[in-house]
Amino acid sequence: SSGINAEYGELGYVKEIIVRVRETRVTTLVANLLVLVSLFALVPKPLEYIPIPALYGVLLFIAISSLSDFQLWERVLLMLTEQNLYPPIHYIRKVPQKAVHTFTALQLVQLAVLCGLSFSGIPYLKMLFPFIIIGLIPIRKFLIPKAINEDHLEALDGAH
């Protein structure tokens, strides 16, 4: 979608407002068509010419660039930040610092267990991965509420 913006001045400040939005599906359609073309054109032979470290570098770049949208990463960074420098995030205003850090620590422990089992050299542990993911549900529903208030969990875990 593309918008038509207007600017106006008020008390020395320039404020931009959206006057009209024009929806377009052409960009999405073209992007999906290019993905389809690349699927049929690049998968068999040309991908063999791309070095594996280059592919790993691209995937690593995508992972690192998407960290800023990841709430767990945001809360890990809060653990390293002074409280008076916290950004105005919705859950920061509703949840005490101790509850935020406790929830983050519990999630980091769960992530460490998942990564430890996934990256282990034991093949049978890798087969248990879906069951371990399912096992996280009762941990979230029954064990974590014993450590953190339900209202705080709703603010931390709820959709925003």
C-alpha positions in Angstrom: 0.0 0.0 0.0 1.2 3.5 -0.7 0.0 6.5 1.2 -0.4 10.1 0.2 0.9 12.3 3.0 0.3 15.9 3.9 2.5 18.1 6.1 1.4 21.1 8.1 3.0 23.3 10.6 1.7 23.9 14.1 3.6 25.9 16.8 6.8 25.5 14.9 6.5 21.7 14.5 6.0 20.0 11.2 3.5 17.1 11.5 2.9 14.6 8.8 -0.5 13.0 8.5 -1.8 10.3 6.2 -4.6 11.7 4.0 -5.3 8.7 1.9 -4.0 5.1 1.5 -4.0 3.4 -1.9 -3.9 -0.4 -1.5 -1.9 -2.4 -4.1 -1.4 -6.1 -4.2 1.0 -5.9 -7.2 4.2 -5.8 -5.1 3.2 -8.9 -3.1 2.1 -10.8 -6.3 5.4 -10.0 -8.0 7.5 -11.0 -5.0 5.6 -14.3 -4.7 6.0 -14.9 -8.5 9.8 -14.3 -8.2 10.0 -16.8 -5.3 8.1 -19.3 -7.5 10.5 -18.7 -10.4 13.5 -19.0 -8.2 12.2 -22.3 -6.8 12.0 -23.9 -10.2 15.0 -22.2 -11.8 17.6 -22.1 -8.9 17.0 -25.2 -6.9 18.6 -28.0 -9.1 21.9 -26.6 -10.5 22.7 -23.0 -9.8 22.5 -23.4 -6.0 25.4 -25.9 -6.2 27.7 -23.0 -7.2 26.9 -20.9 -4.1 29.4 -21.7 -1.3 27.9 -23.1 1.9 29.6 -20.5 4.1 28.0 -17.7 2.0 24.6 -19.3 2.6 25.3 -19.6 6.3 26.3 -15.9 6.3 23.1 -14.9 4.7 21.1 -16.9 7.1 23.1 -15.5 10.0 22.5 -12.0 8.8 18.7 -12.7 8.5 18.7 -14.1 12.1 20.6 -11.2 13.6 18.6 -8.6 11.8 15.3 -10.1 13.0 16.4 -10.1 16.7 15.1 -6.6 17.2 11.5 -7.8 16.7 12.0 -10.7 19.1 10.5 -10.0 22.5 12.7 -12.5 24.4 15.8 -10.7 23.0 14.3 -7.4 24.0 13.9 -8.6 27.5 17.4 -10.1 27.6 18.7 -6.7 26.7 16.6 -5.2 29.5 18.5 -7.4 32.0 21.7 -5.6 31.0 20.1 -2.1 31.0 19.7 0.2 34.0 16.0 0.5 35.0 15.9 4.3 34.4 17.0 3.7 30.8 14.2 1.3 29.9 12.2 2.1 26.8 8.5 2.8 27.1 7.4 -0.7 26.3 3.8 -1.7 27.2 4.7 -4.5 29.6 7.4 -2.4 31.4 4.7 0.0 32.6 2.5 -2.9 33.9 5.0 -5.5 35.3 7.7 -5.0 38.0 11.3 -5.4 37.0 11.8 -8.6 39.0 8.8 -10.3 37.3 10.1 -9.4 33.9 13.6 -10.8 34.7 12.2 -13.9 36.3 10.0 -14.6 33.2 13.0 -14.0 30.9 15.3 -16.3 32.9 12.7 -19.1 32.8 12.3 -18.7 29.1 16.1 -18.8 28.7 16.3 -22.0 30.6 13.6 -23.6 28.4 15.5 -22.3 25.3 18.8 -23.8 26.6 17.2 -27.2 27.2 15.6 -27.1 23.7 18.9 -26.1 22.1 20.9 -28.6 24.2 18.6 -31.5 23.0 18.4 -30.3 19.4 22.2 -29.8 19.0 23.2 -32.9 20.8 24.8 -35.7 18.9 22.3 -38.3 20.1 19.8 -39.0 17.3 17.1 -40.3 19.6 17.0 -37.0 21.5 16.3 -35.2 18.3 13.3 -37.4 17.7 11.9 -36.3 21.0 11.9 -32.6 20.0 8.1 -32.4 19.2 7.3 -34.0 22.6 9.5 -31.6 24.4 7.8 -28.7 22.7 4.4 -30.1 23.8 5.9 -30.5 27.3 6.5 -26.8 27.4 2.7 -26.2 27.5 2.1 -27.5 31.0 5.2 -25.7 32.2 3.7 -22.4 30.9 0.2 -23.2 32.1 1.0 -24.6 35.6 4.5 -24.0 36.8 5.3 -20.5 35.6 2.1 -19.0 37.1 3.4 -20.3 40.5 6.5 -18.0 40.1 4.9 -15.0 38.4 1.5 -13.3 39.0 -1.1 -14.2 36.4 -1.8 -10.5 35.6 1.9 -9.9 35.0 2.1 -13.0 32.8 -0.8 -11.7 30.7 1.0 -8.4 30.1 4.3 -10.2 29.3 2.9 -13.1 27.3 -0.2 -11.5 25.8 -0.5 -10.2 22.3 0.5 -6.6 21.8 
